[in-house]
Amino acid sequence: MASATFRADGSSKFSEGNRWGYFPSAALAWRISSESFMESTHSWLDDLKIRASYGTAGNNNIPSDQTRTIWSGGTSPNTGWINNVNSFWTTGSSMTNPDLKWETTYTRNFGLDFTLLNGKLSGTVEYYWNTTKDLLLEFPVSGVGYSTQYRNIGETENRGWEVTLNWNPINKKNYGLSWVLMLVSIKIK
């Protein structure tokens, strides 16, 4: 089994040169239990599959107009009168950054899925590794008349294992009994 996708996302939150983000992904799986060399296991092994996937996704979760200066008008008793109008023009409190680009997350996943004993025991073993680059963060600035500026700064990474076991010893029409055991290990940088 194989699948692939490709996304081209555009956002007016970025300058023209960084407006588009391209995000491919692909997945492969092999149902080993369907192979002829596994026929001798069919009395106790219902399903066995290995899988792997890789994908990217973009994030543009910032306020609009962070790449260009927007002027807004207002009135205040503390400003001077010009042509009998008490008004002023000002920019926002955030300094613009025309170099902002998409924050991108790279996801890698490897897994094993199984079902045994006519569906009484099933589970997954999974390893994942996610990296997010060019984080969109609001960064404090000083001495320039603004308080903050959005920037693409740094990256994060998390890796880990997940193991899930499902035991269904009783599965009747009107009642049942099941247990789930989940083990998780994660490392974040």
RODO-2510 file (C-alpha; in nm, 4 decimals, decimal comma):
residues 189
     n   res          X          Y          Z
     1     m     0,0000     0,0000     0,0000
     2     a     0,1293     0,3451    -0,0844
     3     s    -0,0092     0,6967    -0,0794
     4     a     0,1292     1,0420    -0,1465
     5     t    -0,0008     1,3971    -0,1269
     6     f     0,1352     1,7368    -0,2172
     7     r     0,0011     2,0653    -0,0814
     8     a     0,0761     2,4125    -0,2095
     9     d    -0,0580     2,6621     0,0436
    10     g    -0,0572     3,0369    -0,0090
    11     s    -0,0966     3,2999     0,2598
    12     s    -0,1299     3,6769     0,2364
    13     k     0,0353     3,6947     0,5807
    14     f     0,3772     3,6622     0,4136
    15     s     0,5593     3,8808     0,1599
    16     e     0,5392     3,7864    -0,2061
    17     g     0,8652     3,5866    -0,2088
    18     n     0,7568     3,3717     0,0874
    19     r     0,3832     3,3590     0,0199
    20     w     0,3715     2,9962    -0,0953
    21     g     0,4648     2,6901     0,1075
    22     y     0,5007     2,3436    -0,0470
    23     f     0,4270     2,0447     0,1753
    24     p     0,4665     1,6876     0,0448
    25     s     0,3885     1,3674     0,2327
    26     a     0,4057     0,9944     0,1610
    27     a     0,3185     0,6698     0,3365
    28     l     0,4005     0,3037     0,2747
    29     a     0,2518    -0,0040     0,4386
    30     w     0,2969    -0,3778     0,3969
    31     r     0,0352    -0,6226     0,5232
    32     i     0,2733    -0,9077     0,5942
    33     s    -0,0041    -1,1384     0,7151
    34     s    -0,1456    -1,1526     0,3595
    35     e     0,1743    -1,2974     0,2137
    36     s     0,1897    -1,6640     0,1157
    37     f     0,4858    -1,7340     0,3465
    38     m     0,2634    -1,6367     0,6448
    39     e    -0,0098    -1,8980     0,5773
    40     s     0,1086    -2,1204     0,8621
    41     t     0,0328    -1,8407     1,1137
    42     h    -0,3342    -1,7858     1,0201
    43     s    -0,4600    -2,0027     1,3087
    44     w    -0,3410    -1,7445     1,5635
    45     l    -0,2289    -1,4338     1,3648
    46     d    -0,5203    -1,2346     1,2216
    47     d    -0,3303    -0,9322     1,0924
    48     l     0,0274    -0,8018     1,0824
    49     k     0,1238    -0,4786     0,9103
    50     i     0,4318    -0,2557     0,9088
    51     r     0,4103     0,1056     0,7988
    52     a     0,6220     0,4152     0,7504
    53     s     0,5310     0,7731     0,6690
    54     y     0,6949     1,1086     0,6126
    55     g     0,5147     1,4374     0,5809
    56     t     0,5412     1,8118     0,6084
    57     a     0,2871     2,0693     0,7211
    58     g     0,2973     2,4479     0,7314
    59     n     0,1847     2,6972     0,9926
    60     n     0,1018     3,0631     0,9286
    61     n    -0,0575     3,1343     1,2678
    62     i     0,0459     3,4977     1,3077
    63     p    -0,1629     3,8147     1,2970
    64     s    -0,2107     3,9760     0,9559
    65     d     0,0096     4,2639     0,8396
    66     q     0,3294     4,1543     1,0159
    67     t     0,5293     4,1983     0,6924
    68     r     0,4234     4,5551     0,6104
    69     t     0,3680     4,8764     0,8013
    70     i     0,0067     4,9777     0,8520
    71     w    -0,0706     5,3321     0,9639
    72     s    -0,3803     5,4028     1,1666
    73     g    -0,5333     5,7293     1,2723
    74     g    -0,6609     5,8343     1,6073
    75     t    -0,7359     6,1308     1,8273
    76     s    -0,5876     6,2339     2,1557
    77     p    -0,6078     6,5418     2,3765
    78     n    -0,2280     6,5174     2,4080
    79     t    -0,1540     6,5874     2,0407
    80     g    -0,1477     6,9173     1,8635
    81     w    -0,4174     7,0610     1,6425
    82     i    -0,3562     7,0613     1,2674
    83     n    -0,6077     7,2513     1,0537
    84     n    -0,8508     7,2510     1,3460
    85     v    -0,8358     6,8703     1,3720
    86     n    -0,6909     6,6969     1,6756
    87     s    -0,5533     6,3766     1,5177
    88     f    -0,2389     6,1707     1,4671
    89     w    -0,1114     5,8770     1,2628
    90     t     0,0716     5,5874     1,4198
    91     t     0,1947     5,2357     1,3521
    92     g     0,1150     4,9381     1,5708
    93     s     0,3302     4,8210     1,8603
    94     s     0,4808     4,5352     1,6572
    95     m     0,7751     4,5989     1,4247
    96     t     0,7219     4,4577     1,0741
    97     n     0,9382     4,1801     0,9268
    98     p     0,9210     4,1316     0,5473
    99     d     1,1356     3,8148     0,5725
   100     l     0,8770     3,6029     0,7594
   101     k     0,8123     3,2616     0,6050
   102     w     0,6145     2,9457     0,6774
   103     e     0,6872     2,7521     0,9954
   104     t     0,7298     2,3899     0,8796
   105     t     0,6830     2,0639     1,0698
   106     y     0,8499     1,7460     0,9408
   107     t     0,6850     1,4267     1,0687
   108     r     0,8353     1,0780     1,0466
   109     n     0,6502     0,7717     1,1723
   110     f     0,7283     0,3991     1,1763
   111     g     0,4805     0,1453     1,3084
   112     l     0,3775    -0,2154     1,3515
   113     d     0,0091    -0,3123     1,3871
   114     f    -0,1072    -0,6604     1,4860
   115     t    -0,4176    -0,8595     1,5770
   116     l    -0,4019    -1,2081     1,7310
   117     l    -0,6281    -1,4863     1,8590
   118     n    -0,9425    -1,4002     1,6603
   119     g    -0,9308    -1,0353     1,7628
   120     k    -0,8821    -1,0919     2,1349
   121     l    -0,5363    -0,9302     2,1401
   122     s    -0,4332    -0,6360     1,9247
   123     g    -0,1860    -0,3552     1,9417
   124     t     0,0548    -0,1124     1,7852
   125     v     0,4198    -0,0297     1,8321
   126     e     0,5102     0,3100     1,6965
   127     y     0,8194     0,5303     1,6750
   128     y     0,7797     0,8960     1,5774
   129     w     1,0163     1,1849     1,5183
   130     n     0,8828     1,5377     1,4590
   131     t     1,0898     1,8472     1,3840
   132     t     0,9464     2,1981     1,3531
   133     k     1,1738     2,4550     1,1879
   134     d     1,1509     2,8319     1,1420
   135     l     0,9232     2,8754     1,4445
   136     l     0,7014     3,1842     1,4190
   137     l     0,7595     3,3589     1,7508
   138     e     0,6907     3,7066     1,8843
   139     f     1,0317     3,8400     1,9874
   140     p     1,0814     4,1401     2,2205
   141     v     1,2700     4,4362     2,0701
   142     s     1,3806     4,7512     2,2469
   143     g     1,5176     5,0918     2,1645
   144     v     1,3391     5,1214     1,8303
   145     g     0,9926     5,2421     1,9326
   146     y     0,8293     4,9000     1,9039
   147     s     0,7734     4,6380     2,1702
   148     t     0,7838     4,3150     1,9635
   149     q     0,8558     4,1676     1,6212
   150     y     0,7503     3,8317     1,4754
   151     r     1,0509     3,6287     1,3625
   152     n     1,1340     3,2807     1,2356
   153     i     1,3506     3,1613     1,5245
   154     g     1,4869     2,8176     1,6057
   155     e     1,3387     2,4720     1,5952
   156     t     1,1860     2,2087     1,8211
   157     e     1,2114     1,8328     1,8065
   158     n     1,0255     1,5517     1,9749
   159     r     1,0848     1,1802     1,9438
   160     g     0,9267     0,8889     2,1118
   161     w     0,7743     0,5466     2,1297
   162     e     0,4133     0,4486     2,1813
   163     v     0,3050     0,0939     2,2568
   164     t    -0,0639     0,0081     2,2852
   165     l    -0,2024    -0,3353     2,3761
   166     n    -0,5743    -0,4171     2,3700
   167     w    -0,6990    -0,7374     2,5379
   168     n    -1,0629    -0,8395     2,4836
   169     p    -1,1081    -1,1752     2,6614
   170     i    -1,4901    -1,1503     2,6654
   171     n    -1,6839    -1,0101     2,3710
   172     k    -2,0481    -1,1215     2,3877
   173     k    -2,3588    -0,9674     2,2355
   174     n    -2,4802    -0,8035     2,5599
   175     y    -2,1569    -0,7605     2,7549
   176     g    -1,7824    -0,7624     2,7223
   177     l    -1,4575    -0,7125     2,9043
   178     s    -1,1507    -0,5348     2,7710
   179     w    -0,8248    -0,3901     2,8968
   180     v    -0,5970    -0,1369     2,7332
   181     l    -0,2322    -0,0867     2,8223
   182     m    -0,0486     0,2122     2,6805
   183     l     0,3200     0,2899     2,7245
   184     v     0,4603     0,6209     2,6028
   185     s     0,8121     0,7581     2,5958
   186     i     0,8825     1,1068     2,4617
   187     k     1,1908     1,3257     2,4409
   188     i     1,1517     1,6955     2,3596
   189     k     1,4328     1,9325     2,2608
***
